[in-house]
Amino acid sequence: MNARPTVALELDDIQAAVLEPRPVPYAGTYRIMRLDDLHDGRELLRRLIPHLDSVSSFDPGKPVSLSVALSFQGLKALGVPEGSLATFPPVFQQGMAARAAELGDVGENAPEHWEKPLGSPDVHMVLAGVAPDAASLEATVLHVRDAARDLPGVVSIWQQDVHSTADLRNHFGFADGIAHPAVEGTGIPGSNPHEVPLKAGEFVLGYEDETFSFPPAPQPEVLGRNGAYAVFRKLHMRVATFRQYLHQQAKDRDEEEWLGAKIVGRWPSGAPLALAPDKDDPELGADPKRDSFIYNAFMYGDDPHGLKCPLGAHIRRMNPRDSVVIGAVRLHRMIRRGTTYGPPLPPGVLEDDGTDRGLLFAMVGTHLDRQFEFVQREWINDGKFIGSPDEKDPLASGYEGREFTIPKRPIRRHLKGLPAFVVNRGGEYCFLPGLQALRWLADLDT
C-alpha cells in the first residue's frame, strides 16, 4: 500500500505498554481486580495514574512500566454511561468467553474449564507490570498495593507472574517473542527491515489504519482517543507431550530437533527456517541486545511451496508476511506481548510433572475482529489460505488429532494424530485507555 504522510501521534497520551517493546530479559506480573464499588474503583484509577508511563515519558534505560486495562464489565462497574458503553464494538461487549465457538475454544478449551475467575463477569481491571528484574518489579507491585490500600470496594482476585529469559526461549525450547511491527509515527523500529511500517490506526484509536479510514472509537472522543484493545489468554503448554511426540516420530535427536523446527518455523536458537532451512544457525540470533534483528529479517516470497519453512508452520501461520495475497497480511498484524509463566520442565524429561507452565499471550490492536479473531479462526484453526483446509496450526491449535504436512523432495513428510500441545485456560478482551481517558473515567460523577 502507498504510504501517506504520517500524522503526529500524541505519544504523551498513549500508555507505554501499547507501543513500547519489553526489555530482555524481564520479570512481570498480571493482576485482576474486581470493582465492587464504583467510587473506590475511580479512586484507584486516580492513585494509579501518576505511576503510569506514556510512550513519550517511558525511559528505555529504566524499562519499568505499569499499565491499566479494563474489560467491558469493568467499564460498567466504573459507572460509564450506557450511551458510551454502546459505542464499544460488539465483540468487546460480548467478551472472550461468549466468543468461544468463534475462537475454537471448545472441548477442554471451553470456558466451563477455564481457570477461575477468567471468563467470568468478575474480571474488571487488569494491571500489568513489567521490569528488567524481580527487584524492580517489586517496587511496581508495591505501588499497586499502596494504591488499593483502604479501598474495600477493590478486590484482587487473580495473579499470574511471568518472565522472559535473556535467550527468549519458551517452555517448548524455542526462542519466542521475536517479531514485532514498526508503527508509523512512533520512532520505534520494527524487527523486520523488509516490512513497511504499519499505519498507526492499526494499533491506536484516533488515527488512520491500513484501509486509510479511522477505526470506530468509543465515545465521547476523550474516552476512545489514544486507546487500544488488548487480548490476554493463559495458554498451558504440555511440554512433556510435545517432547514425547517428537521422540516417537523421529529416529534420533537430530531428527527430533528438525521436526520441532518444522512445526514451529524456527530452530531453538530463534534462527528462522527461511534463513537456515537445513540446520540451526545460532549466530542469526546471537546478538544479546537484539539490535541487528537479523533473526527476523526475512520474507517467504522465495519459498512458495514451503520447502524451507512449511506453509503450515506455526510462525508462518501467525504472520504469513508476503506469502499470501498482497496487502491482506497487513490487515491482520498484531503487536504481541506474550511471555512465559511457570518453571521449565528439566531438559530431557519426557513425563509430565504436574506443574502449571505455559504462555501468557497478550495482543494489542484496534480491530479485535479482523486482527486477533481472524488470525485465531482462519490462520490457526483453518488451512484454506495455505491450500490445506483440513490442517490446523500444529503447535497453537487446541484441537486433537491434527495433521501437518512438511514439503520435502522427493517425498513429503505427513504427520498425523498430533495431540493438543497447548490448552487455553482462559482470558479476556480489555481496553487500554489513553491517559486522558483514564482521568475522565476517574472523574466520572455518574
C-alpha positions in Angstrom: 0.0 0.0 0.0 1.2 3.5 -0.7 2.2 5.4 2.4 0.5 8.7 3.1 2.1 11.5 5.3 2.4 10.3 8.8 0.1 12.0 11.3 1.9 13.0 14.5 0.9 10.7 17.3 0.1 12.0 20.7 2.7 9.9 22.4 2.3 11.7 25.7 -1.3 10.3 26.0 -0.7 6.7 24.9 0.1 4.1 27.6 3.7 2.9 27.2 2.6 -0.7 27.2 0.7 -0.2 23.9 3.8 0.5 21.8 7.0 0.1 23.8 8.8 -3.2 23.4 9.6 -5.1 26.6 13.1 -5.4 28.0 15.2 -8.5 27.6 15.2 -10.3 30.0 12.3 -9.2 32.2 10.0 -10.1 35.1 6.3 -9.3 35.0 3.0 -9.8 36.7 -0.6 -9.6 35.7 -3.3 -8.9 38.4 -7.0 -8.8 38.0 -9.1 -6.6 40.2 -12.8 -6.8 40.8 -14.5 -3.4 41.4 -17.4 -3.8 43.9 -17.8 -0.1 44.4 -17.5 2.4 41.6 -16.2 5.2 43.8 -13.4 3.0 45.1 -12.7 2.0 41.5 -12.4 5.6 40.4 -10.2 6.4 43.4 -7.9 3.5 42.4 -7.5 5.0 39.0 -6.7 8.4 40.4 -4.0 6.9 42.6 -2.5 4.7 39.7 -2.4 7.4 37.0 0.8 9.1 38.4 2.6 5.8 38.2 1.7 5.2 34.5 4.2 6.0 31.8 3.2 7.3 28.4 5.2 6.4 25.3 6.9 9.8 25.4 7.8 9.6 29.1 9.0 5.9 29.0 12.7 5.6 29.8 14.3 2.7 27.8 17.3 2.9 30.2 15.0 2.0 33.1 12.3 -0.1 31.4 9.8 -0.4 34.3 6.2 0.0 33.3 2.7 -0.4 34.7 -0.4 -0.5 32.5 -4.1 -0.4 33.2 -6.7 -2.2 31.1 -10.5 -2.5 31.6 -12.9 -5.2 30.5 -16.4 -4.2 29.3 -17.7 -5.3 32.7 -15.1 -3.2 34.3 -16.2 -0.1 32.4 -19.8 -0.8 33.6 -18.5 -1.2 37.2 -16.9 2.2 37.0 -20.3 3.7 36.0 -19.6 4.6 32.4 -22.8 5.9 30.9 -24.9 3.5 28.8 -24.6 5.7 25.8 -20.9 5.4 25.9 -20.9 1.7 26.6 -23.0 1.2 23.5 -20.3 2.7 21.3 -17.8 -0.1 22.0 -17.7 -2.9 19.3 -20.0 -5.9 19.9 -17.1 -8.3 20.1 -15.6 -6.4 23.0 -19.0 -6.0 24.7 -19.6 -9.8 24.5 -16.2 -10.7 26.0 -14.0 -13.7 25.2 -16.0 -16.4 26.8 -19.1 -15.6 24.7 -16.9 -15.8 21.6 -15.7 -19.3 22.4 -17.2 -21.1 19.4 -15.8 -18.4 17.0 -12.3 -18.8 18.6 -12.3 -22.6 18.6 -12.4 -22.7 22.4 -14.3 -26.0 22.6 -13.8 -29.3 24.4 -11.2 -28.9 27.1 -10.6 -25.3 25.9 -14.2 -24.3 26.5 -15.0 -21.6 29.1 -16.5 -24.1 31.6 -13.0 -25.5 32.0 -11.2 -22.1 32.4 -9.3 -21.2 35.4 -11.5 -19.1 37.7 -12.2 -16.2 37.6 -11.2 -16.0 33.9 -14.2 -15.7 31.7 -16.5 -14.5 34.4 -18.2 -11.1 34.9 -15.8 -10.5 37.9 -12.9 -9.7 35.6 -13.0 -5.8 35.7 -9.4 -4.4 35.7 -6.2 -5.9 34.6 -2.9 -4.4 35.9 0.3 -5.5 34.1 3.7 -4.6 35.5 7.0 -5.3 33.6 10.5 -4.7 34.8 14.1 -5.9 33.9 14.4 -7.8 37.2 12.4 -9.1 40.1 13.6 -6.3 42.5 12.5 -3.5 40.1 9.2 -5.3 39.6 8.5 -5.5 43.3 8.7 -1.7 43.5 6.0 -1.5 40.9 3.9 -4.1 42.7 4.2 -2.0 45.9 2.7 1.0 44.1 -0.3 -1.2 43.2 -0.7 -2.4 46.8 -0.4 1.1 48.2 -3.0 2.4 45.6 -5.5 -0.3 46.6 -5.0 0.2 50.4 -8.1 1.3 52.3 -10.3 0.7 49.3 -12.6 -2.1 50.3 -14.5 -1.9 47.1 -11.4 -3.0 45.2 -10.6 -6.7 45.4 -7.6 -8.5 43.9 -8.9 -11.8 42.6 -6.2 -13.3 40.4 -2.5 -13.0 39.8 -0.1 -14.5 37.3 3.7 -13.8 37.5 5.6 -14.1 34.2 9.1 -13.8 33.0 11.3 -13.8 29.9 14.9 -15.1 29.8 17.8 -13.5 28.0 17.6 -16.1 25.2 13.9 -15.6 24.9 13.2 -19.3 24.9 9.7 -20.6 25.8 8.9 -23.8 27.6 9.0 -25.8 24.3 12.6 -24.7 24.0 12.3 -22.2 21.1 13.2 -18.5 21.1 9.9 -16.6 21.0 8.6 -13.1 21.1 11.0 -12.0 18.4 8.8 -10.3 15.7 7.0 -7.0 16.2 5.9 -4.5 13.6 7.1 -0.9 13.1 4.3 1.6 13.6 4.3 4.9 11.7 5.0 8.0 13.9 6.5 6.2 16.9 10.2 6.2 16.0 10.3 2.7 17.4 11.9 0.3 14.9 10.2 -2.9 13.9 12.1 -6.2 14.0 11.9 -6.8 10.2 13.5 -4.3 7.9 11.7 -5.8 5.0 8.3 -4.8 6.4 7.0 -1.4 5.6 5.8 0.4 8.9 2.1 -0.1 9.5 -0.4 2.8 9.9 -0.8 3.8 13.5 -4.6 3.3 13.4 -4.0 -0.5 13.3 -2.8 -0.2 17.0 -4.0 3.1 18.4 -7.5 4.6 18.1 -7.9 8.1 16.6 -5.6 7.6 13.6 -5.8 6.2 10.0 -5.4 2.4 9.7 -4.3 0.4 6.7 -7.6 1.0 4.9 -7.0 4.7 5.2 -10.0 5.1 7.4 -10.4 5.6 11.2 -11.3 2.6 13.3 -14.6 3.0 15.2 -13.7 4.5 18.6 -15.7 4.7 21.8 -17.5 8.0 22.6 -17.1 10.6 23.8 -13.8 11.3 21.9 -11.8 11.7 25.1 -12.7 8.1 26.1 -11.6 6.5 22.8 -8.7 8.6 21.6 -5.3 7.1 22.0 -6.7 3.9 23.4 -6.3 0.4 22.1 -7.8 -3.0 22.7 -5.9 -5.8 24.3 -6.3 -9.6 24.4 -4.8 -11.8 27.0 -5.0 -15.6 27.2 -3.4 -18.0 29.6 -2.1 -20.9 27.5 -1.0 -24.0 29.3 1.8 -25.7 27.4 2.1 -29.5 27.5 5.8 -29.7 27.3 6.2 -33.4 28.0 3.5 -34.2 25.4 5.4 -32.1 22.8 8.7 -33.9 23.6 7.1 -37.3 23.6 5.5 -36.7 20.2 8.8 -35.6 18.6 10.6 -38.6 20.2 8.1 -41.0 18.8 8.2 -39.6 15.3 12.0 -39.3 15.0 14.8 -41.8 14.6 17.3 -39.7 16.6 17.9 -36.4 18.5 18.8 -34.6 15.3 15.6 -35.5 13.6 13.7 -34.6 16.8 15.1 -31.1 16.5 14.4 -31.0 12.8 10.8 -31.9 13.3 10.3 -29.4 16.1 11.8 -26.7 13.9 9.4 -27.6 11.0 6.4 -27.4 13.4 7.5 -24.1 14.9 9.1 -22.4 11.8 12.3 -21.6 13.8 15.2 -23.5 15.3 15.6 -23.4 19.1 18.0 -20.5 18.9 15.4 -18.4 17.0 17.1 -18.8 13.6 14.2 -19.0 11.1 13.9 -21.8 8.6 13.6 -19.2 5.9 17.2 -18.3 6.5 18.6 -21.6 7.9 16.5 -24.3 6.3 18.8 -27.3 7.0 20.2 -26.8 10.4 20.2 -24.4 13.3 22.4 -21.3 13.0 22.7 -19.7 16.4 24.7 -16.8 15.0 21.5 -15.4 13.5 20.1 -14.8 16.9 23.3 -14.3 18.8 23.1 -10.5 19.3 22.4 -10.2 23.1 20.9 -6.7 22.6 18.8 -7.8 19.7 19.8 -4.7 17.7 20.5 -6.2 14.4 17.2 -8.1 14.0 18.9 -10.4 11.5 17.0 -13.3 13.0 13.8 -11.7 11.8 14.9 -10.1 8.6 13.2 -12.4 6.1 10.2 -13.0 4.0 8.6 -16.1 2.4 8.2 -15.0 -1.2 11.2 -17.1 -2.3 9.7 -20.2 -0.7 6.2 -20.5 -2.2 6.0 -24.3 -1.7 7.3 -24.4 1.8 10.4 -26.4 1.1 12.3 -24.2 3.6 9.6 -23.3 6.0 6.3 -25.4 5.7 3.3 -23.3 4.7 1.5 -24.5 7.9 4.4 -23.9 10.4 3.3 -22.0 13.4 5.2 -18.7 12.9 4.3 -18.7 9.1 0.6 -19.0 10.0 0.8 -16.3 12.7 2.5 -13.9 10.2 2.5 -15.1 6.6 4.4 -12.0 5.6 4.5 -11.9 1.8 3.3 -15.5 1.2 -0.4 -14.8 0.7 -2.5 -12.2 -1.2 -0.5 -8.9 -1.3 -1.8 -6.4 1.3 -4.1 -8.9 3.2 -1.5 -9.7 5.8 -1.2 -6.1 6.9 -4.9 -6.0 7.8 -4.3 -8.8 10.4 -1.0 -7.7 12.0 -0.9 -7.6 15.8 1.5 -6.4 18.4 2.2 -9.4 20.5 3.2 -9.2 24.2 3.3 -12.9 25.1 5.6 -14.3 27.8 6.2 -17.4 29.8 4.9 -18.4 33.2 5.9 -21.2 35.5 9.2 -23.1 35.9 10.7 -25.0 33.0 10.5 -28.8 32.7 14.1 -30.1 33.1 15.8 -30.9 29.8 15.3 -34.4 28.6 12.3 -35.2 30.8 9.5 -36.9 28.9 7.0 -37.3 31.7 4.7 -34.5 32.9 5.5 -33.4 36.4 2.0 -31.8 37.0 3.4 -28.3 37.2 1.4 -25.5 35.5 3.6 -23.8 32.9 2.9 -22.0 29.7 2.5 -18.7 27.9 0.6 -15.6 28.9 -0.4 -14.5 25.4 -1.2 -10.8 25.0 -2.0 -8.8 21.9 -2.6 -5.1 21.2 -4.6 -3.7 18.3 -7.7 -1.6 17.3 -9.7 -4.4 15.5 -10.4 -7.4 17.7 -12.4 -9.0 14.9 -10.0 -8.7 12.0 -6.8 -8.9 14.0 -7.0 -11.4 16.8 -10.2 -13.2 16.0 -9.4 -13.5 12.3 -5.9 -15.0 13.0 -7.4 -17.4 15.5 -10.2 -18.5 13.2 -8.6 -18.5 9.8 -4.9 -19.0 10.3 -4.7 -21.1 13.5 -7.8 -23.2 13.2 -8.2 -23.5 9.5 -5.9 -24.1 6.5 -7.8 -22.9 3.4 -5.4 -20.0 3.0 -2.5 -22.4 2.5 -4.4 -24.8 0.4 -4.9 -27.4 3.1 -8.4 -26.8 4.6 -8.2 -29.9 6.9 -4.9 -28.8 8.6 -4.7 -26.5 11.6 -1.8 -24.9 13.4 0.4 -27.8 14.5 1.5 -26.0 17.7 -1.1 -23.5 18.9 -4.4 -25.0 17.9 -6.1 -26.8 20.7 -7.7 -29.4 18.6 -6.7 -33.1 19.0 -5.8 -35.4 16.1 -4.5 -32.7 13.7 -2.4 -33.3 10.6 0.7 -31.4 9.4 2.5 -31.6 6.1 6.2 -31.0 5.7 7.0 -30.4 2.0 10.1 -32.3 1.0 11.7 -33.8 -2.1 11.3 -36.4 -3.4 8.5 -37.3 -0.8 6.8 -35.0 1.6 6.5 -35.9 5.3 2.9 -36.1 6.6 2.3 -36.1 10.3 -1.0 -37.4 11.7 -2.7 -37.5 15.1 -0.9 -34.5 16.6 -2.1 -34.2 20.2 -3.0 -30.8 21.7 0.2 -29.2 22.8 -1.5 -26.1 24.1 -4.7 -25.7 26.2 -6.4 -22.4 26.8 -7.0 -21.8 30.5 -9.0 -18.6 29.9 -8.7 -14.9 29.1 -10.5 -11.7 28.3 -10.8 -8.7 25.9 -9.7 -5.4 27.5 -9.5 -1.8 26.6 -6.3 0.2 27.2 -7.4 3.8 27.6 -5.2 6.8 26.9 -4.1 8.7 30.0 -6.6 11.5 29.4 -9.3 8.8 29.1 -8.2 7.3 32.4 -8.6 10.7 34.1 -12.0 11.1 32.5 -13.0 7.7 34.0 -11.6 8.6 37.4 -13.6 11.9 37.4 -16.9 10.5 36.4 -19.8 11.7 38.5 -22.5 9.3 37.4 
